């Protein structure tokens, strides 16, 4: 099987990866971007993006990803579709093993493998995703003006997003499986003081019903009692899961959630390896900061490669 070498490999083609690819291609670096599916990442699952600078009327997630890709290709982005099964980052050059049996080596690596929302894994969730089931209130809250929505979760993100939703929705029902929130006290105080937020405690959502959109939730109380709740949408905010199955987590000193810590310049614990976008250990996961991190990572990689010579 063949082995091909590049000075820089970018693993992942979401907003972070595409921005990194744009910067690398424009700098005429010897680079390769690897994506195992479709370029765009989670953006492709976002019906409408209303908060990305430069698009005052908003833009669909698909169109934004397409424009990012076209921008990078304008500078002759070098990319390929492949599934990376494993990698060796403990020696140089770094080696990546592909599913097809071939391997790639590089002097510097930018990890942009991203993350995916932790699903509830209940009936109706997958079928109605994008049709009332959402995983980002910051992204989709404006679509629920004067409507009733539910939020599932009890941590900081769920409580913050519930408060954000009240700027648009008439009513927000927060459903939590425990009898108290896990969010910090100041966030709890703000939520409890908000007249638009109601709480359903000790309950889980067992099914999401609807034809062309979300219409009803089936609930199960810890005592075994069942009930239904009529809503126009549901925001599932029970965390995200990193796409890290191909990464050497111990060497990268992954946090307890499996995300990769970096310094402010996106450098990981391994020399020559950067991480950008949703795979990073951080609080905010938005398209805009993923793109910024992708640019930062290429500049860090370029500096690393220059010092190698």
Secondary structure as a PSIPRED ss2 file (coil, helix, strand):
# PSIPRED VFORMAT (PSIPRED V4.0)

   1 X C   1.000  0.000  0.000
   2 X C   1.000  0.000  0.000
   3 X E   0.000  0.000  1.000
   4 X E   0.000  0.000  1.000
   5 X E   0.000  0.000  1.000
   6 X E   0.000  0.000  1.000
   7 X E   0.000  0.000  1.000
   8 X E   0.000  0.000  1.000
   9 X E   0.000  0.000  1.000
  10 X E   0.000  0.000  1.000
  11 X E   0.000  0.000  1.000
  12 X C   1.000  0.000  0.000
  13 X C   1.000  0.000  0.000
  14 X C   1.000  0.000  0.000
  15 X H   0.000  1.000  0.000
  16 X H   0.000  1.000  0.000
  17 X H   0.000  1.000  0.000
  18 X H   0.000  1.000  0.000
  19 X H   0.000  1.000  0.000
  20 X H   0.000  1.000  0.000
  21 X H   0.000  1.000  0.000
  22 X H   0.000  1.000  0.000
  23 X H   0.000  1.000  0.000
  24 X H   0.000  1.000  0.000
  25 X H   0.000  1.000  0.000
  26 X H   0.000  1.000  0.000
  27 X C   1.000  0.000  0.000
  28 X C   1.000  0.000  0.000
  29 X C   1.000  0.000  0.000
  30 X C   1.000  0.000  0.000
  31 X E   0.000  0.000  1.000
  32 X E   0.000  0.000  1.000
  33 X E   0.000  0.000  1.000
  34 X E   0.000  0.000  1.000
  35 X E   0.000  0.000  1.000
  36 X C   1.000  0.000  0.000
  37 X C   1.000  0.000  0.000
  38 X C   1.000  0.000  0.000
  39 X C   1.000  0.000  0.000
  40 X C   1.000  0.000  0.000
  41 X H   0.000  1.000  0.000
  42 X H   0.000  1.000  0.000
  43 X H   0.000  1.000  0.000
  44 X H   0.000  1.000  0.000
  45 X H   0.000  1.000  0.000
  46 X C   1.000  0.000  0.000
  47 X C   1.000  0.000  0.000
  48 X C   1.000  0.000  0.000
  49 X E   0.000  0.000  1.000
  50 X C   1.000  0.000  0.000
  51 X C   1.000  0.000  0.000
  52 X C   1.000  0.000  0.000
  53 X C   1.000  0.000  0.000
  54 X C   1.000  0.000  0.000
  55 X C   1.000  0.000  0.000
  56 X C   1.000  0.000  0.000
  57 X C   1.000  0.000  0.000
  58 X C   1.000  0.000  0.000
  59 X E   0.000  0.000  1.000
  60 X C   1.000  0.000  0.000
  61 X H   0.000  1.000  0.000
  62 X H   0.000  1.000  0.000
  63 X H   0.000  1.000  0.000
  64 X H   0.000  1.000  0.000
  65 X H   0.000  1.000  0.000
  66 X H   0.000  1.000  0.000
  67 X H   0.000  1.000  0.000
  68 X H   0.000  1.000  0.000
  69 X H   0.000  1.000  0.000
  70 X H   0.000  1.000  0.000
  71 X H   0.000  1.000  0.000
  72 X H   0.000  1.000  0.000
  73 X H   0.000  1.000  0.000
  74 X H   0.000  1.000  0.000
  75 X C   1.000  0.000  0.000
  76 X C   1.000  0.000  0.000
  77 X C   1.000  0.000  0.000
  78 X C   1.000  0.000  0.000
  79 X E   0.000  0.000  1.000
  80 X E   0.000  0.000  1.000
  81 X E   0.000  0.000  1.000
  82 X C   1.000  0.000  0.000
  83 X C   1.000  0.000  0.000
  84 X E   0.000  0.000  1.000
  85 X E   0.000  0.000  1.000
  86 X E   0.000  0.000  1.000
  87 X E   0.000  0.000  1.000
  88 X E   0.000  0.000  1.000
  89 X C   1.000  0.000  0.000
  90 X C   1.000  0.000  0.000
  91 X C   1.000  0.000  0.000
  92 X C   1.000  0.000  0.000
  93 X C   1.000  0.000  0.000
  94 X E   0.000  0.000  1.000
  95 X E   0.000  0.000  1.000
  96 X E   0.000  0.000  1.000
  97 X E   0.000  0.000  1.000
  98 X E   0.000  0.000  1.000
  99 X C   1.000  0.000  0.000
 100 X C   1.000  0.000  0.000
 101 X C   1.000  0.000  0.000
 102 X C   1.000  0.000  0.000
 103 X E   0.000  0.000  1.000
 104 X E   0.000  0.000  1.000
 105 X E   0.000  0.000  1.000
 106 X E   0.000  0.000  1.000
 107 X E   0.000  0.000  1.000
 108 X E   0.000  0.000  1.000
 109 X E   0.000  0.000  1.000
 110 X E   0.000  0.000  1.000
 111 X E   0.000  0.000  1.000
 112 X C   1.000  0.000  0.000
 113 X C   1.000  0.000  0.000
 114 X C   1.000  0.000  0.000
 115 X E   0.000  0.000  1.000
 116 X E   0.000  0.000  1.000
 117 X E   0.000  0.000  1.000
 118 X C   1.000  0.000  0.000
 119 X C   1.000  0.000  0.000
 120 X C   1.000  0.000  0.000
 121 X C   1.000  0.000  0.000
 122 X C   1.000  0.000  0.000
 123 X E   0.000  0.000  1.000
 124 X C   1.000  0.000  0.000
 125 X C   1.000  0.000  0.000
 126 X C   1.000  0.000  0.000
 127 X C   1.000  0.000  0.000
 128 X C   1.000  0.000  0.000
 129 X E   0.000  0.000  1.000
 130 X C   1.000  0.000  0.000
 131 X C   1.000  0.000  0.000
 132 X C   1.000  0.000  0.000
 133 X E   0.000  0.000  1.000
 134 X E   0.000  0.000  1.000
 135 X C   1.000  0.000  0.000
 136 X C   1.000  0.000  0.000
 137 X H   0.000  1.000  0.000
 138 X H   0.000  1.000  0.000
 139 X H   0.000  1.000  0.000
 140 X H   0.000  1.000  0.000
 141 X H   0.000  1.000  0.000
 142 X H   0.000  1.000  0.000
 143 X H   0.000  1.000  0.000
 144 X H   0.000  1.000  0.000
 145 X C   1.000  0.000  0.000
 146 X C   1.000  0.000  0.000
 147 X C   1.000  0.000  0.000
 148 X E   0.000  0.000  1.000
 149 X E   0.000  0.000  1.000
 150 X E   0.000  0.000  1.000
 151 X E   0.000  0.000  1.000
 152 X E   0.000  0.000  1.000
 153 X C   1.000  0.000  0.000
 154 X C   1.000  0.000  0.000
 155 X C   1.000  0.000  0.000
 156 X H   0.000  1.000  0.000
 157 X H   0.000  1.000  0.000
 158 X H   0.000  1.000  0.000
 159 X H   0.000  1.000  0.000
 160 X H   0.000  1.000  0.000
 161 X H   0.000  1.000  0.000
 162 X H   0.000  1.000  0.000
 163 X H   0.000  1.000  0.000
 164 X H   0.000  1.000  0.000
 165 X H   0.000  1.000  0.000
 166 X C   1.000  0.000  0.000
 167 X C   1.000  0.000  0.000
 168 X C   1.000  0.000  0.000
 169 X C   1.000  0.000  0.000
 170 X C   1.000  0.000  0.000
 171 X E   0.000  0.000  1.000
 172 X E   0.000  0.000  1.000
 173 X E   0.000  0.000  1.000
 174 X E   0.000  0.000  1.000
 175 X E   0.000  0.000  1.000
 176 X C   1.000  0.000  0.000
 177 X C   1.000  0.000  0.000
 178 X C   1.000  0.000  0.000
 179 X C   1.000  0.000  0.000
 180 X C   1.000  0.000  0.000
 181 X C   1.000  0.000  0.000
 182 X C   1.000  0.000  0.000
 183 X C   1.000  0.000  0.000
 184 X C   1.000  0.000  0.000
 185 X H   0.000  1.000  0.000
 186 X H   0.000  1.000  0.000
 187 X H   0.000  1.000  0.000
 188 X H   0.000  1.000  0.000
 189 X H   0.000  1.000  0.000
 190 X H   0.000  1.000  0.000
 191 X H   0.000  1.000  0.000
 192 X H   0.000  1.000  0.000
 193 X C   1.000  0.000  0.000
 194 X C   1.000  0.000  0.000
 195 X C   1.000  0.000  0.000
 196 X C   1.000  0.000  0.000
 197 X E   0.000  0.000  1.000
 198 X E   0.000  0.000  1.000
 199 X E   0.000  0.000  1.000
 200 X E   0.000  0.000  1.000
 201 X C   1.000  0.000  0.000
 202 X C   1.000  0.000  0.000
 203 X E   0.000  0.000  1.000
 204 X E   0.000  0.000  1.000
 205 X E   0.000  0.000  1.000
 206 X E   0.000  0.000  1.000
 207 X E   0.000  0.000  1.000
 208 X E   0.000  0.000  1.000
 209 X E   0.000  0.000  1.000
 210 X C   1.000  0.000  0.000
 211 X C   1.000  0.000  0.000
 212 X C   1.000  0.000  0.000
 213 X C   1.000  0.000  0.000
 214 X C   1.000  0.000  0.000
 215 X C   1.000  0.000  0.000
 216 X E   0.000  0.000  1.000
 217 X E   0.000  0.000  1.000
 218 X E   0.000  0.000  1.000
 219 X E   0.000  0.000  1.000
 220 X E   0.000  0.000  1.000
 221 X E   0.000  0.000  1.000
 222 X C   1.000  0.000  0.000
 223 X C   1.000  0.000  0.000
 224 X C   1.000  0.000  0.000
 225 X C   1.000  0.000  0.000
 226 X E   0.000  0.000  1.000
 227 X E   0.000  0.000  1.000
 228 X E   0.000  0.000  1.000
 229 X E   0.000  0.000  1.000
 230 X E   0.000  0.000  1.000
 231 X C   1.000  0.000  0.000
 232 X C   1.000  0.000  0.000
 233 X E   0.000  0.000  1.000
 234 X E   0.000  0.000  1.000
 235 X E   0.000  0.000  1.000
 236 X E   0.000  0.000  1.000
 237 X C   1.000  0.000  0.000
 238 X C   1.000  0.000  0.000
 239 X C   1.000  0.000  0.000
 240 X E   0.000  0.000  1.000
 241 X E   0.000  0.000  1.000
 242 X E   0.000  0.000  1.000
 243 X C   1.000  0.000  0.000
 244 X C   1.000  0.000  0.000
 245 X C   1.000  0.000  0.000
 246 X C   1.000  0.000  0.000
 247 X C   1.000  0.000  0.000
 248 X C   1.000  0.000  0.000
 249 X C   1.000  0.000  0.000
 250 X C   1.000  0.000  0.000
 251 X C   1.000  0.000  0.000
 252 X C   1.000  0.000  0.000
 253 X C   1.000  0.000  0.000
 254 X C   1.000  0.000  0.000
 255 X C   1.000  0.000  0.000
 256 X C   1.000  0.000  0.000
 257 X C   1.000  0.000  0.000
 258 X C   1.000  0.000  0.000
 259 X C   1.000  0.000  0.000
 260 X E   0.000  0.000  1.000
 261 X C   1.000  0.000  0.000
 262 X C   1.000  0.000  0.000
 263 X C   1.000  0.000  0.000
 264 X C   1.000  0.000  0.000
 265 X C   1.000  0.000  0.000
 266 X C   1.000  0.000  0.000
 267 X E   0.000  0.000  1.000
 268 X C   1.000  0.000  0.000
 269 X C   1.000  0.000  0.000
 270 X C   1.000  0.000  0.000
 271 X C   1.000  0.000  0.000
 272 X C   1.000  0.000  0.000
 273 X E   0.000  0.000  1.000
 274 X E   0.000  0.000  1.000
 275 X E   0.000  0.000  1.000
 276 X C   1.000  0.000  0.000
 277 X H   0.000  1.000  0.000
 278 X H   0.000  1.000  0.000
 279 X H   0.000  1.000  0.000
 280 X E   0.000  0.000  1.000
 281 X C   1.000  0.000  0.000
 282 X C   1.000  0.000  0.000
 283 X C   1.000  0.000  0.000
 284 X C   1.000  0.000  0.000
 285 X C   1.000  0.000  0.000
 286 X C   1.000  0.000  0.000
 287 X H   0.000  1.000  0.000
 288 X H   0.000  1.000  0.000
 289 X H   0.000  1.000  0.000
 290 X H   0.000  1.000  0.000
 291 X H   0.000  1.000  0.000
 292 X H   0.000  1.000  0.000
 293 X H   0.000  1.000  0.000
 294 X H   0.000  1.000  0.000
 295 X H   0.000  1.000  0.000
 296 X H   0.000  1.000  0.000
 297 X H   0.000  1.000  0.000
 298 X H   0.000  1.000  0.000
 299 X H   0.000  1.000  0.000
 300 X H   0.000  1.000  0.000
 301 X H   0.000  1.000  0.000
 302 X H   0.000  1.000  0.000
 303 X H   0.000  1.000  0.000
 304 X H   0.000  1.000  0.000
 305 X H   0.000  1.000  0.000
 306 X H   0.000  1.000  0.000
 307 X H   0.000  1.000  0.000
 308 X H   0.000  1.000  0.000
 309 X C   1.000  0.000  0.000
